[in-house]
């Protein structure tokens, strides 16, 4: 039976609309990370919260991977370097991002972390995956560095360089972690299970090294925030994975920039944060820096940014 043209067009538009909605949802979930970290406050140690969060994510994701038979034997000898880097980046993500949120707030943490992710993915994509460092990436790098300077310069004195630096370290580690995850020859659920399991071990080692085991843990509402943080982490990963299967990668990348906007807005709404003028300009530079490669992608494909 021949399908009318009007009916054939409905399904692609619907799928792309769903995909775009899922990516926007994932950006909101990712943008809310700082909110949960801020609400947890200092109830947990910097790395203790990472232990519990990583462990809970593994307990959710690993059984699903096994039940769906999406697990294959890990080739430890072949993949040892990727596994080692994934382990080390976990040290640079969990603790510094949590610390930065307590020191500089949700909005600035989100912006600086995102800048670090973009810069790291450009650099390590070139270094480890032989991706071309094109002119658009060079321009984006310059804009990202200018954005970071604008964010750092007015805030370094009253907020301190340590908090801003911690957010940047977390972003660089996150970007490297993404590149390494792409190199691992396993399915999505298995890769997530491996990465978060490494996070448990990495955070446990740092907690012992820093003596956090001597710090008493508060049993209160902070545990609810931790559980919500874990649920948000799983939802963020699942929605973005499903979303990018339905829409173009360039569209997903541009929509993903909403993470910065959501992070800033959530900081304003929940904690009354008011980023200064230069910081806001710096955030705009960072957003533009992240958008340029995707805009270049559309130019090469000669496609408009639309759902139809």
N, C-alpha and C positions, 0 to 999 in steps of 0.2 A: 504494500500500500504506500502510495506517495504521500509524504508529509508536507503540508503547506509550508511555504517559506516563512510565514509569520510565526508558525509554531516551532520551526527549527531554530529560529533566532531567540526564542524565549529561554531555552535551556542554557546556552552559553552565557547570556546576560545574567541569569539567575545564579549560575555557578560563580561567576566573577564577583557578583554582589555579595554572595556569601563569603567568598574568599577575602574580599576587602574588609568585610565586617569582622571576620575572625582576626585579621592582622591588626585592625584598630583595637579590638578587645585585648589582644596580646600586648599591645603598647600600653594600654591602661594598666594591665596586670604588672608589667615590668616597671612602669612608672610608679606603682604603689609600693615597690620594694622599700624605698626609703621611709615610707609611712610606718610600716611594720617595725623596721629597725628603730625608728624614733620612739614608737609606743613601747617597745620592749625596754628602752632606756638602758640602764646599767644593771638590770636584774641578772644578766648573764655576763660572763667574761667575753672578751672580744672574740676568742676562738671557741669558747664553750657553746655559744649559740650556734656556731657553724657545725659543731659536732652533732647536736640534736637535730638541726635542720637537715643536714645531709643524710643522717641516719633515717629520718622519717621519710624523706623523698625516696631513698633506696627501698624501704619497706613497702612503698606504694608502687614504684615502677618495676622493680625486679619480679615480683609475682606475676604481673601482667605480661612481662616479656616471656617468662617461662610458660604461662598458660597459653599464650598465643604462639608458642614454639618459635620465638624470634631470638633464640640464643644459640650461638655456635661456640665451639671451644676457642678459648683465647690463645692466640699464638704469642706466648710471652717472649720467646727469643726473637721473633721477627719484629714485634711491635714494642719492644722494651723501651726504646727512646721516646716514642709517642706517649706511652703510659707514664714514663717518668716525668715528662714535661707537663702532662695533664695533672699529675700529682702535685708538682711544684706550683703550678698556676693556682691551684686550690688554696694554697697558703696566701697568695697575693690577692685573692678575691674576697673570701669570707671575712677575714679580720679587718683589713683596711677599709672596706666599704662600710662595715658596721661602725668602726671608729669614726670615719669621716662624717657619717650621718649625725652622730652625737655632737660633733664639733662644729660643723658648718651648716647643718640643716639639710632638708630633703631636696630643695630646689637646686642649690649649688652642687650638692653631691651628684645629683642626676646629670647635670650639664657637664661637669668635669669628667665624670666616669664615662659618659657617652663619647666625649672627645677622645679620651684614651682608647676606647674600643675602636673608633674609626682609624686613628693613627696607627694602632697596633696591627689592625687587619691589613692596612695598606703595606706596612713594612714587612710583616711576617708572611703575608701572602706572596710578596716578591721574593723574600729570602727562602722560604720553605716550599712554596708551591710554584715558584718560577712564574708568578703572574707578572704581567708587564706593568711597570710603573709609568703610566701614561701621563700626558700633559694635564688631563683633567684631575688625576690623582695628585699631581704636583700642586696644582692650584688649590685643591681641597686641603692638602696638608698645610699650605701656607695660611689659608683662612682659619683652619683649626688651631694653628699655633697662635695666630693673632687673637682668636677668640679666647684661648686659654690665658694669654697675657692680660686681656681686658678683664677677665674674671679674677685672676690672681692679684693684679695690681691694686685695686681699691680694697680688697678684702684681706690681704696678707697681714696687715698690722693688727686689726681688731679681731680677726678670726684665727690668725696663726697659719703659718705655712704648713704645719704638720698635718692638719686636717685636710687642706686642699691637696697636699702631696699624696696623702693616703687615698683620696678619691681617684687621683690620676694613676697611681700604682694599681688600684683595683681595676680601672678601665683597661690599662695596658695588659694586665694579666688576663682579663676577660677576652680581649681581642685575640691574644695568643691562644687561649683555650679553644676559641671557635675554630681557628685555623687548624689546630691539632685535631679537633674532633672531626674535621673534614678529611683528615688523613687516615683516620682509623677505619679499617675495612669491615665494620660491623653495622648492624641495623641501628635505627634511631633509639629504640628502647634499650638495647644492649649498651650502646655508647653512653646513654644517659646513666644507666646503672653503674657502668665502670667509672665514669667521671665523678658521680656523687659518692661512690664507695671510696674513691681516692680522696675525696673531700673529707670523709669521716676520719681516715687515717692521718691526713695532713693536719687537720684542725686538732686532732687528739695529740699529735706530736708537739704542736706549737703550744697547746694548753699546758702540757706537762713541762715544756721548756720554760714557759713564762710563770709557772707556779699557779696557774688559775685553779687547780684542783683544791687549793687551800681557801679559795674564795667561796663563802657560803652561797648557795643558790636560793633565791626567794621563790617560795611556792605561792603564786598568786595569779592575777589576771594576765601577767606577762606570758604565761604558758598558752593561754588562748591566742594571744597575738602571734606566738611562735607557730602554733598549729595553722592559723590563718595565713601566715607567711609561707608555710610549706604548701598549703593548698593553692595559694596564688602562684607559687613557683611551678607547680605541676600544670596548672591551667595555662600559664604563660607559655610554657614549652609546647603543650599540646595544641593550643590554638594557632600559634605561629607556624607549626609544622603542617597542620591541616590547611591553613590559609595559603601558604606558599605553593601548595599543590594545585590550587585553583586559580591563582592569578599570576601574572608575570612577575619575575623576580624584581624588576625595576619598580613596579607598582608597590610591591611588598616593602621594598627598601624605603621608598618615600613615605609611605604610611607609617612605617616603623619609627620615623622621626618624631611622631606624636609622643613618643616616650618622654622626650625632653619637656614638651609642653605639659603633658600630664603631670610629670614630676614637679615642675614649678607650680602649677595650679594647685596640686594637692598640698604642697607645702604652704601655700598662701591660705587655702581654705581651712586646713586642720591645725596649723601651727602659727598662723598669722605672720609668716615670713614675708619680708619685703625686700627683694633683691634691689640693689642700687642701680642707677642708670647705666653705668659702665658694665656692670655684670650682665644686665639684660642685653646690651649691645653685644657683649661677648657670647652670650647664649645664641643670639641670632647668627653670629659668624659661625659658631659650631654647627648649628642646624644647616646653614647653607653649605658648609664644608662637607657634611655628610650627604647632602642632597645632590651635589654636583656629579658624582659618578653615575648616579641613577638617571639624572637628566641627560647625561651624555649617552647613556644606554638607549634612551628613547630616541635621541637624535639619530643614532646609528640605525635603529630599526624603523625610523620614520613612522612612529606610532604616537598618537595622542594619548594623554593620560586620561582614560575614560573606561567605564565598565562595559560599554557596548562593543 
